[in-house]
Amino acid sequence: MSEKIFDLAIIGGGPAGLTAAQYGARAALSVLVIEGAMGGQALQISELENYPGIFPHISGWDFSDKMKAQAKEFGAVFKTGMVVSLTKQGSIFSIKCPDADFCARAVILATGCKPQHLGIPGEEEFAGKGVSYCATCDGPFFRNKRVCVIGGGDSAFEEARFLANIANEVTLIHRRHEFRAQKAIVQRVAENPKIKIKSGFVPLEIRGNGTVSSILLKNVDTGAEEVFETNGVFIFAGLNANTEIFTAIRTDERGFIITDENMATSIKGLFCAGDVRSKPFRQVVTACGDGAIAAHSAERFLEES
């Protein structure tokens, strides 16, 4: 067990966690950030163009790197690792990682989300062999090839735009004829000559021989099935909250953590910020707002304890 008891421990190094680290450290708290991968979902953003005050756009990687440097400048301490358990004994939280344990008087959960799988035949078989959940990570492997993107939200449309800079042809496939993505993003995709939109279709099976060669689709209006040839399938069908080890916290029906307006969870001294929180809108800017509020609330909690 770590001999030092930090004022505030932040689990997660995405925009919410990095913002909380900056605000907490700037308030003269001793802050520990435990991160599996710095940047979180923001690393998948090739062009962050809708964050207020940042113009022209920058990459999600550069944005995250600057946030981490800023938090470290204020005194936040960063440790790389995965948290395997979080418990509370009296007024102190114990955080267990595979190679180290830490203690803190307050904790902010900013663990984010992970991609939701389709659960269709071939998805697991061809993972890493044509099936991907990150265009920024795997897109370069599909240069001058034909790929498809599954989904209808912001992530699907943003990744389709990114892939259009690499692949010969990108087809965005969505089960509905309407999209959850912001209208401005949909418009940009519709105007891109390298991107085709195929709405009203659901994927049934991913096929190939060693690597992906096609995907079986079903027309939701007619029930007709068709084989669509593609070299890659990029899946952006939603998100699942990273809350597996936090079983004692109150969550909504989808597993996202419920908080009040101060980002406080059902456990005293435990706060939550970012995409892992139950809320209607998930963007980098809302994650940062959550992080700032969570750090401020943690500071007030520590003052009153």
HELIX and SHEET records of a PDB file:
HELIX    1   1 PRO A   15  ARG A   26  1                                  12    
HELIX    2   2 GLY A   40  GLN A   44  5                                   5    
HELIX    3   3 GLY A   60  GLU A   73  1                                  14    
HELIX    4   4 ALA A  135  ASP A  138  1                                   4    
HELIX    5   5 GLY A  139  PHE A  142  5                                   4    
HELIX    6   6 ASP A  154  ALA A  164  1                                  11    
HELIX    7   7 LYS A  183  ALA A  190  1                                   8    
HELIX    8   8 VAL A  284  GLU A  304  1                                  21    
SHEET    1   A 6 VAL A  77  THR A  80  0                                        
SHEET    2   A 6 VAL A  31  GLU A  35  1                                        
SHEET    3   A 6 ILE A   5  ILE A  11  1                                        
SHEET    4   A 6 ASP A 101  LEU A 109  1                                        
SHEET    5   A 6 ILE A  92  LYS A  96 -1                                        
SHEET    6   A 6 SER A  85  GLN A  89 -1                                        
SHEET    1   B 5 VAL A  77  THR A  80  0                                        
SHEET    2   B 5 VAL A  31  GLU A  35  1                                        
SHEET    3   B 5 ILE A   5  ILE A  11  1                                        
SHEET    4   B 5 ASP A 101  LEU A 109  1                                        
SHEET    5   B 5 LEU A 270  CYS A 272  1                                        
SHEET    1   C 2 CYS A 113  PRO A 115  0                                        
SHEET    2   C 2 LEU A 239  ALA A 241 -1                                        
SHEET    1   D 5 VAL A 131  SER A 132  0                                        
SHEET    2   D 5 GLY A 232  ILE A 235  1                                        
SHEET    3   D 5 ARG A 146  ILE A 150  1                                        
SHEET    4   D 5 GLU A 169  HIS A 174  1                                        
SHEET    5   D 5 ILE A 195  SER A 199  1                                        
SHEET    1   E 3 PHE A 201  GLY A 208  0                                        
SHEET    2   E 3 VAL A 212  ASN A 219 -1                                        
SHEET    3   E 3 GLU A 225  GLU A 229 -1                                        
END                                                                             
